[in-house]
Amino acid sequence: MTTRLLYETDPYLSKFDATVTQVEGEWVELDRTAFFPGGGGQDADRGWIEDLEVTEVKGGDDIKHKVPDHAFTVGQRVEAEIDWERRHDLMRGHTAEHLLFSTMHKINPELELVKISITPEKKCFFVKGEVNWNLVSRAQQEANGAIAAQLPVTHVWASKDSEAVKQVRIKAERIHGDKVRIVSIGEIDKAACAGVHVQNTRELRMLLVTKLTSARAKGGDVEVEFLTGRDAMDKALVLSAYALQAAESLGSVPDDILSSLTNLKAEEERSRETLRSYAKESIARLQPVRLGDLHLVSGVFQGIDKKTLMDAANEHAKKAKTAVVLASVDERTLLVVASSPDLELDCREVLNSAMAVLGGKGGGSKCFATGGAAGMERSGQAVAKAIEEIKVRFAAK
């Protein structure tokens, strides 16, 4: 017996009665249900049947409700209720996703919607294509204009091969069966979708993008996180306060904060480049200490980048019978241990002894090893430990 899907005709129905049609352990089937089993990237509903919690819902032709510790029997009449606040939050999130992607796609038609995730904890979607904050800002503005315009959100069913379906956003390979449910937001967006939605954009109240994350491991897709309603309003106030404080710290007005940050970053890069230049000269002038046949080069430097430090260590280690211990300290301590190939020295062993002082880790080859750890408090001790290890190894020969 196929379950009658009440949420398809009335997504605002939160309480209903039904008859138990099948019981399999904790799983219960009803002749009709308002519980949405999840779909279109939207989480499944939660709620109660006869005051017993429904902890999971899964669908198909027959919707199954997981109700731990129940004692229902086939034919029993039951009262059920979905968690409405949770459902309405998910409905708003799903409609907002349609609206936001549509406005983004209008600005950049090359964007492709890859994945959607609408849960109580997080609302986001992944897109393939060029996305930046300028695009998002424009899309947000248009989306919030649509919210203010109180556009109707409607749905109709159409056959999979109809002309109507050809005019909507759709991933045909994900459509099962011959019918397609088309969800429309005014004239702004039409998309094939199995999820439940609000009836009017005014229910969203506000939409705010809070984060863009480039998922390089997923082929360069960009994750777009957003909030709606009161959550969006509260977050906007917090971010506004942060922006005002940042502008004050930069000695700028809020409208010029981005240009001020750009100038600050450019100034910082010039300072780093100057520091790198001085560091290269300083490291190049390091004079080795003679320990019998061994030449030991060591030093601790402030804020030198990893490549500069490694290149310098490699350069010194080209000289015969030379061991090198160099460190750069900033928010982290970077340690490099290197040796010329003619020395019987395992740089990995020396590095591990020194990294034990820092509580960090590292690795490398016999002639070249590097490691890092948070903080800079014990950097001098770590370098001293590495030098001590080298001296002990050569004293024993």
QUIMO-V260614 format. One record per backbone hydrogen bond with DSSP energy under -1.0 kcal/mol. CO is the residue of the C=O (numbers start at 0). NH is the residue of the N-H. If there is no record, write none. Layout:
co->CO nh->NH
co->CO nh->NH
//
This chain:
co->3 nh->5
co->3 nh->32
co->5 nh->9
co->9 nh->12
co->13 nh->81
co->15 nh->79
co->17 nh->77
co->18 nh->30
co->19 nh->74
co->21 nh->28
co->23 nh->26
co->25 nh->66
co->26 nh->23
co->27 nh->64
co->28 nh->20
co->28 nh->21
co->30 nh->3
co->32 nh->5
co->35 nh->44
co->38 nh->41
co->40 nh->117
co->41 nh->38
co->45 nh->82
co->46 nh->53
co->47 nh->80
co->48 nh->51
co->51 nh->48
co->53 nh->46
co->55 nh->65
co->57 nh->63
co->60 nh->2
co->63 nh->57
co->64 nh->27
co->65 nh->54
co->66 nh->69
co->72 nh->75
co->75 nh->19
co->77 nh->17
co->78 nh->49
co->79 nh->15
co->80 nh->47
co->81 nh->83
co->82 nh->86
co->83 nh->87
co->84 nh->88
co->85 nh->89
co->86 nh->90
co->87 nh->91
co->88 nh->92
co->89 nh->93
co->90 nh->94
co->91 nh->95
co->92 nh->96
co->93 nh->97
co->94 nh->98
co->95 nh->99
co->96 nh->100
co->97 nh->101
co->98 nh->102
co->99 nh->103
co->100 nh->104
co->101 nh->105
co->102 nh->106
co->103 nh->107
co->107 nh->110
co->111 nh->127
co->114 nh->125
co->116 nh->123
co->117 nh->42
co->121 nh->118
co->122 nh->225
co->123 nh->116
co->124 nh->223
co->125 nh->113
co->125 nh->114
co->126 nh->221
co->127 nh->111
co->131 nh->135
co->132 nh->136
co->133 nh->137
co->134 nh->138
co->135 nh->139
co->136 nh->140
co->137 nh->141
co->138 nh->142
co->139 nh->143
co->140 nh->144
co->141 nh->145
co->142 nh->146
co->143 nh->147
co->144 nh->148
co->145 nh->150
co->146 nh->149
co->150 nh->200
co->151 nh->185
co->153 nh->183
co->155 nh->181
co->157 nh->179
co->158 nh->161
co->163 nh->166
co->164 nh->167
co->168 nh->191
co->170 nh->173
co->171 nh->174
co->177 nh->159
co->179 nh->157
co->180 nh->192
co->181 nh->155
co->182 nh->190
co->183 nh->153
co->184 nh->187
co->184 nh->188
co->188 nh->184
co->189 nh->168
co->190 nh->182
co->198 nh->152
co->199 nh->202
co->200 nh->203
co->203 nh->205
co->203 nh->228
co->205 nh->228
co->207 nh->226
co->210 nh->224
co->212 nh->222
co->213 nh->215
co->214 nh->217
co->214 nh->219
co->215 nh->218
co->220 nh->214
co->221 nh->126
co->222 nh->212
co->223 nh->124
co->224 nh->209
co->224 nh->210
co->226 nh->207
co->227 nh->231
co->228 nh->232
co->229 nh->233
co->230 nh->234
co->231 nh->235
co->232 nh->236
co->233 nh->237
co->234 nh->238
co->235 nh->239
co->236 nh->240
co->237 nh->241
co->238 nh->242
co->239 nh->243
co->240 nh->244
co->241 nh->245
co->242 nh->246
co->243 nh->247
co->244 nh->248
co->245 nh->249
co->246 nh->251
co->252 nh->255
co->253 nh->256
co->255 nh->259
co->256 nh->260
co->257 nh->261
co->258 nh->262
co->259 nh->263
co->260 nh->264
co->261 nh->265
co->262 nh->266
co->263 nh->267
co->264 nh->268
co->265 nh->269
co->266 nh->270
co->267 nh->271
co->268 nh->272
co->269 nh->273
co->270 nh->274
co->271 nh->275
co->272 nh->276
co->273 nh->277
co->274 nh->278
co->275 nh->279
co->276 nh->280
co->277 nh->281
co->278 nh->282
co->279 nh->283
co->280 nh->284
co->282 nh->285
co->288 nh->295
co->290 nh->293
co->293 nh->290
co->294 nh->322
co->295 nh->288
co->296 nh->324
co->298 nh->326
co->300 nh->328
co->304 nh->308
co->305 nh->309
co->306 nh->310
co->307 nh->311
co->308 nh->312
co->309 nh->313
co->310 nh->314
co->311 nh->315
co->312 nh->316
co->314 nh->317
co->315 nh->318
co->320 nh->294
co->321 nh->339
co->322 nh->296
co->323 nh->337
co->324 nh->298
co->325 nh->335
co->326 nh->300
co->327 nh->333
co->328 nh->302
co->330 nh->374
co->331 nh->329
co->332 nh->372
co->333 nh->327
co->334 nh->370
co->335 nh->325
co->336 nh->368
co->337 nh->323
co->339 nh->342
co->342 nh->344
co->345 nh->349
co->346 nh->350
co->347 nh->351
co->348 nh->352
co->349 nh->353
co->350 nh->354
co->351 nh->355
co->354 nh->358
co->354 nh->359
co->360 nh->371
co->362 nh->369
co->365 nh->346
co->366 nh->338
co->367 nh->364
co->368 nh->336
co->369 nh->362
co->370 nh->334
co->371 nh->360
co->372 nh->332
co->375 nh->378
co->377 nh->381
co->378 nh->382
co->379 nh->383
co->380 nh->384
co->381 nh->385
co->382 nh->386
co->383 nh->387
co->384 nh->388
co->385 nh->389
co->386 nh->390
co->387 nh->391
co->388 nh->392
co->389 nh->393
co->390 nh->394
co->391 nh->395
//
